[in-house]
Amino acid sequence: MEMLLMVLCMSGFGLAVTALAFGAAARRQSSAPTVQPELPAVKAAAPARFFSDRVVPVVPLHPQVPIEVLLQQIENHVRLEQAAAESFVEFPTHALLHSKTTSPFVN
């Protein structure tokens, strides 16, 4: 019974502290009206394009690499990882387990 009363008292205390903190955070800092700085005039020459029907083509910055080159790089990476796994299975050491691979791809 004492444990239940202690939990209820601590919960009530925590709720009161939370309510005070929320009230302090939600209250305005000062009652004086704040002065908004004047914004410079926006140029009307630039039309809004948010709902435009025209689609602007995206030009890639890098030249596209042929798929054969990418497949060859992936195959080379897989071969290097398999060789590393086989060497670890043959002679497992702590150094081999945490060594970096010679593949240019990051695991």
N, C-alpha and C positions, 0 to 999 in steps of 0.2 A: 504494500500500500504506500509505503514511504517512497519507493522508487517511482511509482506512478505519479504521486504528487510532485516529486522533484522534476520529472520530465515535463509535466504540465506547466510548472512555474518557469522552467527554463524556456519552454516554447513560447509562453506568453511574454517573457522578457525579450526574447529574440524578435518576436512580432512587433513589440513596441519600439525597439531600436530600429528595425527596418522601416516602420511607419514614419518615425522621426527623420530618418535619413532621406526617405522619399519626399517627405514634405519640404525638407530644406532644399532638395535638388529641384523640386518642381516650382518653388516660389520664385517670383521675379527678383532680380538683383536690385533694381531701382524702379521707382514709379515714374520717373521723368521720361518723357517720350524721347526715343533715340532719333537722331538726325540721320537720314539716309543721304549718302553722297550722290551727287548727280552723275548719271551715267552718260558717256559720250553718245552722240547720235549714231545710230546704226545706219550703215549705207543701205539704201533701198535698191541699189543696182544688183546686188547678189540675190538671186531668187532662191527661195527655199526648195530643197530637193528631197525632202523627206518622203513625200508621196509621189515621186516622179515615176513615170512609166518607163523611162529610158534607163537601160541597164548599161553601166559603164564597164567595159571589158577590163579584166584584171590581167596585166602583163607580168609574167614571172620575171624576177630580177636575175635568176640564175638560168643558164641554158638547161634544157631538159636532158637528162641522162638516159640513154637507151636502156630498156628493160633487161637486155642480156647482160649488161655491165653490172646492174644491181643484183641479178641472180647469181652471177659469178662471185661477187663479193660476199653474198650470203652463204653460198656453198663453201667458200674458203673459210669463212668464220666458223661454220659448223664443223668442218674438218679439223680446224685448230682446237676447237672445244672438245671434240671427241678424242683427239690425241692427248690432250691434257687430262681428260678423265681416265683414259686407259693407262697413262703413266702413273696416275694416282692410285688406281686399282692394283697395279703391279707392285708398287713400292709406296705405300701410304706414309707420308710424313706431314708434320705440322707446317713446314715451309711450303710444301707443294699445295697444301690445302688453301693457304692464304696468299699464294703468289699470283701476280697479275698475268693475264694471258697476253700472247703476242698479237692477238687479233686487234685490228684498228677499231672495232666496235666495242662499246662498253657493255658489260653484262648488266 
